[in-house]
């Protein structure tokens, strides 16, 4: 093996290790963005897979200076593209949705209640609530993802919480 091919194989091993680390670090983040837009577990998994395929291909030829910003943009755009393609098929949260989300309660009754109340919200409110309360993102991060001013995100989040409180009463 000559020096050039050895160097290339070392670079690809480094890329694979870096790629695995990026996947580990940001997979929940990418999934949450897709889920907040699509409201469908399987489609969100598809977006996650597409985004990381794009990342791997992009890493071969280009250097990414801000990975989180790149992933945010690509995740959002990929999810929106899929949403537009599948708009007629998407019906909202299915019964299995909350079984797939690991960090929610294990109680089936609580999952049904949460599903019912999230349906009270419009698409933007639901997206903000999922990103904030389920994914644990900060309002500033959410504002960048949904491309709204921070004040609007805060207002919509507050409005969504009021709707949820009213729905509970």
KEKE-3310 file (N, C-alpha, C; in steps of 0.2 Angstrom, whole numbers, plus 5000, padded with zeros to 4 digits):
npx = (5004:5003:5009:4999:4987:4986:4986:4973:4965:4967:4961:4948:4944:4946:4935:4924:4924:4923:4910:4902:4903:4897:4884:4880:4880:4870:4859:4846:4842:4841:4831:4820:4818:4813:4802:4794:4789:4784:4776:4775:4782:4789:4791:4799:4810:4815:4818:4829:4838:4840:4846:4858:4864:4866:4875:4886:4890:4892:4903:4913:4918:4918:4921:4913:4909:4901:4893:4880:4872:4872:4866:4854:4848:4848:4840:4828:4824:4824:4814:4803:4802:4798:4786:4779:4778:4771:4760:4746:4745:4748:4741:4742:4746:4749:4742:4753:4763:4767:4772:4785:4793:4805:4807:4796:4782:4778:4766:4751:4739:4742:4750:4739:4732:4741:4743:4730:4728:4739:4734:4725:4732:4738:4748:4761:4761:4761:4773:4783:4780:4783:4797:4802:4797:4798:4809:4818:4824:4831:4822:4828:4835:4824:4818:4827:4826:4812:4812:4807:4805:4812:4804:4791:4791:4791:4779:4770:4772:4768:4755:4751:4753:4743:4731:4733:4731:4718:4711:4714:4706)
npy = (4994:5011:5027:5037:5030:5024:5036:5040:5030:5031:5043:5041:5032:5040:5049:5041:5038:5051:5053:5044:5049:5061:5057:5050:5061:5070:5064:5063:5076:5080:5071:5075:5088:5084:5076:5086:5093:5083:5075:5061:5046:5035:5042:5052:5045:5041:5054:5057:5047:5051:5063:5060:5053:5063:5071:5062:5061:5074:5077:5070:5078:5092:5104:5106:5120:5123:5111:5109:5119:5116:5104:5107:5115:5107:5096:5102:5107:5095:5088:5096:5095:5082:5083:5090:5082:5071:5076:5074:5061:5062:5061:5065:5062:5045:5030:5023:5032:5038:5027:5025:5035:5037:5045:5048:5046:5029:5025:5020:5028:5041:5043:5043:5054:5064:5064:5067:5080:5087:5088:5098:5109:5121:5118:5125:5129:5116:5111:5119:5117:5103:5103:5111:5105:5091:5088:5096:5108:5125:5141:5150:5141:5135:5145:5148:5136:5135:5147:5160:5175:5177:5182:5179:5165:5163:5169:5161:5149:5152:5154:5142:5134:5140:5136:5122:5121:5126:5116:5105:5109)
npz = (5000:4995:5001:4999:4998:5011:5019:5015:5019:5033:5035:5032:5042:5053:5050:5051:5064:5070:5064:5070:5083:5082:5078:5090:5099:5094:5089:5096:5096:5082:5079:5087:5082:5069:5073:5079:5069:5060:5067:5068:5071:5064:5052:5056:5061:5048:5043:5052:5048:5034:5036:5043:5033:5023:5031:5032:5019:5016:5024:5018:5008:5012:5025:5041:5050:5061:5068:5074:5070:5057:5057:5062:5052:5041:5046:5049:5036:5029:5036:5033:5020:5018:5025:5017:5006:5011:5016:5015:5020:5033:5049:5062:5079:5082:5090:5094:5096:5108:5114:5109:5113:5124:5136:5142:5153:5159:5161:5153:5153:5156:5144:5135:5139:5137:5123:5119:5124:5118:5105:5106:5103:5090:5075:5076:5090:5096:5091:5097:5110:5111:5107:5118:5130:5129:5122:5129:5125:5124:5123:5114:5106:5100:5094:5083:5076:5072:5065:5070:5079:5096:5105:5100:5100:5114:5117:5110:5117:5130:5127:5122:5134:5142:5134:5136:5150:5151:5144:5153:5164)
capx = (5000:5007:5008:4993:4981:4986:4983:4966:4961:4967:4956:4941:4943:4944:4929:4919:4924:4920:4903:4899:4902:4891:4877:4878:4879:4865:4853:4840:4841:4838:4824:4816:4816:4809:4796:4790:4786:4780:4772:4775:4788:4792:4794:4805:4816:4817:4822:4835:4842:4842:4850:4865:4867:4868:4880:4892:4892:4895:4909:4918:4920:4918:4922:4908:4912:4896:4889:4874:4868:4871:4861:4847:4845:4846:4835:4821:4822:4822:4807:4798:4801:4794:4779:4775:4776:4767:4754:4739:4745:4749:4735:4744:4749:4745:4742:4759:4768:4770:4776:4791:4796:4808:4808:4789:4779:4777:4758:4747:4734:4746:4751:4733:4730:4745:4741:4723:4729:4743:4729:4722:4737:4739:4755:4767:4761:4763:4780:4786:4779:4787:4804:4804:4796:4799:4816:4822:4828:4830:4818:4833:4836:4818:4817:4831:4823:4806:4813:4803:4808:4812:4797:4785:4791:4789:4772:4766:4773:4764:4748:4750:4752:4736:4727:4733:4728:4711:4709:4714:4701)
capy = (5000:5017:5032:5041:5026:5024:5042:5041:5025:5034:5049:5038:5029:5046:5052:5036:5039:5057:5053:5040:5053:5066:5053:5049:5068:5074:5060:5065:5083:5079:5067:5080:5093:5080:5074:5092:5095:5078:5071:5054:5042:5032:5047:5056:5041:5042:5060:5056:5043:5055:5069:5058:5051:5069:5073:5058:5063:5081:5077:5068:5084:5098:5104:5109:5123:5123:5105:5109:5124:5113:5098:5110:5118:5101:5092:5106:5107:5088:5086:5100:5092:5076:5085:5093:5076:5066:5080:5070:5055:5063:5062:5067:5057:5039:5027:5020:5037:5039:5021:5025:5041:5034:5049:5050:5041:5023:5024:5021:5033:5047:5044:5045:5061:5069:5064:5071:5088:5090:5089:5105:5115:5121:5115:5129:5128:5109:5110:5123:5113:5097:5105:5114:5101:5084:5088:5100:5113:5132:5145:5153:5136:5134:5151:5147:5130:5137:5153:5165:5179:5174:5184:5176:5159:5164:5171:5155:5144:5154:5153:5134:5132:5142:5131:5115:5122:5126:5109:5101:5111)
capz = (5000:4995:5006:4998:5000:5018:5022:5013:5023:5040:5035:5032:5049:5057:5048:5053:5072:5071:5062:5076:5089:5080:5078:5097:5102:5091:5086:5099:5094:5076:5080:5090:5076:5064:5077:5081:5062:5056:5072:5066:5074:5058:5047:5060:5060:5041:5043:5056:5044:5029:5039:5044:5026:5020:5035:5030:5012:5016:5028:5014:5004:5015:5033:5044:5056:5066:5066:5077:5066:5050:5058:5063:5046:5037:5049:5048:5029:5027:5039:5030:5013:5019:5027:5011:5002:5014:5020:5015:5024:5040:5053:5069:5084:5082:5097:5096:5096:5115:5116:5106:5116:5130:5142:5145:5158:5157:5162:5147:5154:5155:5137:5131:5141:5134:5116:5119:5125:5112:5099:5107:5101:5083:5073:5079:5097:5097:5089:5102:5117:5110:5108:5124:5136:5128:5120:5134:5121:5126:5119:5109:5101:5097:5089:5077:5072:5069:5062:5073:5084:5102:5109:5097:5103:5121:5117:5108:5122:5135:5124:5122:5141:5144:5131:5140:5157:5150:5142:5159:5168)
cpx = (5005:5005:5001:4987:4981:4984:4976:4962:4961:4962:4949:4939:4942:4937:4923:4919:4921:4912:4899:4898:4897:4884:4875:4876:4872:4859:4846:4838:4838:4832:4819:4813:4811:4802:4791:4787:4782:4775:4770:4782:4792:4795:4800:4811:4819:4821:4829:4840:4845:4847:4857:4868:4870:4874:4887:4894:4895:4902:4915:4922:4921:4919:4916:4910:4907:4891:4882:4869:4867:4866:4854:4844:4843:4840:4828:4819:4820:4815:4801:4797:4797:4787:4775:4773:4771:4761:4748:4739:4745:4743:4736:4747:4745:4745:4748:4764:4771:4774:4783:4796:4799:4807:4801:4787:4778:4769:4754:4742:4737:4747:4745:4731:4734:4744:4735:4724:4734:4739:4725:4726:4737:4747:4761:4767:4764:4771:4784:4786:4783:4795:4806:4803:4798:4807:4821:4826:4826:4826:4822:4834:4830:4817:4821:4828:4817:4806:4808:4807:4807:4806:4791:4785:4789:4782:4768:4767:4769:4756:4746:4749:4745:4731:4727:4730:4720:4708:4709:4708:4694)
cpy = (5006:5022:5036:5036:5025:5030:5042:5036:5028:5039:5046:5035:5035:5049:5047:5037:5045:5057:5049:5044:5058:5063:5053:5056:5071:5071:5062:5072:5083:5076:5072:5085:5090:5079:5080:5094:5090:5075:5064:5051:5039:5037:5051:5052:5041:5048:5060:5052:5047:5060:5066:5055:5057:5071:5069:5060:5070:5081:5074:5073:5090:5098:5108:5113:5123:5117:5106:5114:5120:5107:5101:5112:5112:5097:5096:5106:5100:5086:5090:5098:5086:5077:5087:5087:5072:5070:5077:5064:5056:5064:5064:5062:5051:5036:5025:5026:5038:5032:5021:5031:5038:5038:5051:5045:5035:5021:5026:5027:5040:5049:5046:5052:5066:5070:5068:5078:5091:5091:5095:5111:5115:5119:5119:5128:5121:5108:5114:5119:5106:5098:5107:5108:5094:5084:5092:5106:5120:5136:5148:5148:5135:5139:5150:5141:5132:5144:5158:5169:5176:5176:5181:5169:5159:5165:5165:5149:5145:5153:5146:5132:5134:5137:5124:5116:5122:5120:5104:5102:5108)
cpz = (5000:5000:5005:5000:5007:5021:5021:5018:5031:5040:5036:5039:5054:5056:5051:5061:5073:5069:5068:5082:5088:5080:5086:5100:5100:5089:5090:5097:5087:5075:5082:5085:5071:5067:5078:5074:5060:5061:5070:5067:5068:5053:5050:5060:5053:5040:5046:5051:5038:5031:5040:5038:5023:5024:5033:5023:5012:5019:5023:5010:5007:5023:5035:5050:5062:5065:5069:5073:5059:5051:5059:5057:5042:5039:5048:5041:5026:5029:5035:5023:5013:5021:5021:5006:5005:5018:5020:5019:5031:5044:5060:5073:5083:5089:5099:5097:5103:5118:5114:5110:5123:5136:5144:5149:5155:5157:5155:5147:5153:5148:5133:5133:5137:5127:5115:5119:5120:5106:5100:5104:5093:5082:5076:5086:5099:5096:5095:5109:5117:5111:5114:5130:5135:5127:5125:5130:5125:5121:5113:5104:5097:5092:5083:5073:5069:5065:5064:5078:5091:5106:5106:5100:5110:5122:5116:5113:5128:5133:5124:5129:5143:5141:5135:5147:5156:5148:5148:5163:5165)
residu = (UNK:UNK:UNK:UNK:UNK:UNK:UNK:UNK:UNK:UNK:UNK:UNK:UNK:UNK:UNK:UNK:UNK:UNK:UNK:UNK:UNK:UNK:UNK:UNK:UNK:UNK:UNK:UNK:UNK:UNK:UNK:UNK:UNK:UNK:UNK:UNK:UNK:UNK:UNK:UNK:UNK:UNK:UNK:UNK:UNK:UNK:UNK:UNK:UNK:UNK:UNK:UNK:UNK:UNK:UNK:UNK:UNK:UNK:UNK:UNK:UNK:UNK:UNK:UNK:UNK:UNK:UNK:UNK:UNK:UNK:UNK:UNK:UNK:UNK:UNK:UNK:UNK:UNK:UNK:UNK:UNK:UNK:UNK:UNK:UNK:UNK:UNK:UNK:UNK:UNK:UNK:UNK:UNK:UNK:UNK:UNK:UNK:UNK:UNK:UNK:UNK:UNK:UNK:UNK:UNK:UNK:UNK:UNK:UNK:UNK:UNK:UNK:UNK:UNK:UNK:UNK:UNK:UNK:UNK:UNK:UNK:UNK:UNK:UNK:UNK:UNK:UNK:UNK:UNK:UNK:UNK:UNK:UNK:UNK:UNK:UNK:UNK:UNK:UNK:UNK:UNK:UNK:UNK:UNK:UNK:UNK:UNK:UNK:UNK:UNK:UNK:UNK:UNK:UNK:UNK:UNK:UNK:UNK:UNK:UNK:UNK:UNK:UNK:UNK:UNK:UNK:UNK:UNK:UNK)
# end
